[in-house]
Amino acid sequence: MGPSRRLVAGLNLLALLAMLAAIYMALVQAPDATNIVPEIRPAQRIIYFHVPAAWVSMLAFLVTFLASLLYLRSSHVRWDIWARSSAEIGIGFTLAAIASGSIWAKPAWNTWWTWDPRLTTYTIVLLLYIAYFMLRSAIDEPGRRARFGAVYGIFAFLSVPLTFMSIRWWNTIHPVILDPSADFGLGPGMTLAFVFGNIAFSILYFALLANRLRLEWTVERVAALREHLL
Amino acid sequence: MKRYLQVIWAVLWKDLRIESRTKDVFTSMAVFAVLALLIFNFAFELRVPDKAMVTPGVLWVTVAFAGVLGLGRAFITEKDKGSLAGLLLAPVDRSAVYFGKMLANLLFILVVELFLLPLITIFFNVPLITPALLLILLLGTIGFAAVGTTFSALAVNTRAREVLLPVLLFPVMLPVLVAGIRSTIGLLEGDTLADLGNWLQLFLFYDLLFLVVAFLTFDYVVEE
C-alpha cells in the first residue's frame, strides 16, 4: 500500500510552505556576499537553490540504492516502486542543479559550461540514471524489470563516490563548500538561509516521493484489476 | 573449492574453444580496433603538435570501444542457442559460471590489447610496451571485464540487446577510464609506478568492489 491521501496532502502543504519560506530567505533575507565583485552578487544567491538541488539528487539516488538492495533481498514490489520513484525525482533535481549551476557559471566563470571534472562527473551521474530508465524500459516482464533495475541501481550508486574521488585528484575550479567546520564558507546570516534551503528541498523531495509512491501503487492496482477482470 | 575451480575452468575452456573455432569475437574486436586507430590518425593528423599527447586517450578509447564490442557477444550465442539455460541448470554454483565467463572476456580483451599496443607504437610512434603500462592495462581490463560480463548478461535479456550495453557500461566504467588515461599520461611523461600510487589504489579498489558486487548480483541477473 502507498502513503495515505492525508499524508500526501499534509506533505504537499508542508513542502509548499517550506519552499515559499526558502525562496523568501534566499532572495530577500540573506545578505549580499561581500567577498566577491558586486556584479556577480545577485548570481551568488543561486547557491540557496543549487546546492540543495544537488544534495537532494544525491539523497534520491541513495534511496534508490537502498531500495534496490531491499528489493533483491525480499523481491517485494514495494521496494521496486521506491527505487524507480526516487530515481525519477533524482533525475529532476540533477537537471535543476546542472541548470542553476550553468546560470551561475555564466557571470562567475564567463561561460555556460566548462569541462571542469565536477561538472563532467555530475553529468555522468545524470547519464547513469538515464541508462537506468533505458534499461527498465527495454524489459517487458515486470519481475525481470524490477530485478535488473535493482542490480543496475546498485552498480550506478557505487560508481558515484569513485567518480567523485577521481575528480578530487584532478584539479577542479568548482568551489568546495561542503566543509561544515568553515561554516560552509558563508558569512553570518547566509548560513541560515543555506541550511533552511537544504531542509526545504528535502521536504519537497519527500512530498514528491509520497505523491509518486501513491501514483505508482495506483498504477499497480489498476494493472492487477485489469488482470483480474479480463 | 577444487570443484568450484573446475567449473570456472570448464566454462572458460568452453568459451575459448568456441572462439578458437569461430574467431567471431577476436576478429571483430581486432578489425574494429585497427579501424578506430586509422580514424583517430586521420582526425589528429597535422592538428595535434605531438601525437604522444593524444596517445593515452586513443589507447583507452579504442580498448573501451573494442572491448564493449566483444562483451556484447558474450551471452548472445549462449542465449540464441539455448546453452545459457543448460549452464544455469547444471548443478553448480552460478558464481562459478560468472567467473568462467568473466575470465574468458578478460582474456579476449587482453589479447586484443596485446595486438593493439604494437600498432599504436608504430602508427603513433610512441613506445607503449613497458611493464608498467601492461600492469595498468591489466588492472583496467579486470574492472572492465568484471562489470562488463554482468552488464552483458543484463543487456542480452532486454529488447535492445547489445545496443544497450555501451549505454549501461560506460558511465559506470568512468573511474577506470579516468584512472587509465591519467596514469598512461603519467607514464609517458616519465612517472614511475610509485608516482601513480593514487591511481593504482583507485584501480585496485574499483576492481575489488565491482568483482564482489558482480559476483553477488549475478544470480539475480541470470535468474529466469
Interface residues (C-beta under 8 A of the other chain):
Chain A: L72 T121 I124 V125 L127 L128 A131 M134 L135 A138 I139 D140 R144 R147 F148 A150 V151 Y152 I154 F155 A156 L158 S159 L162 T163 M165 S166 W169 W170
Chain B: V147 T150 F151 L154 N157 T158 R159 A160 L164 V167 L168 P171 V172 L174 P175 V178 A179 R182 N198 W199 L202 F205 Y206 L209 F210 V213 T217 Y220 V221 E223
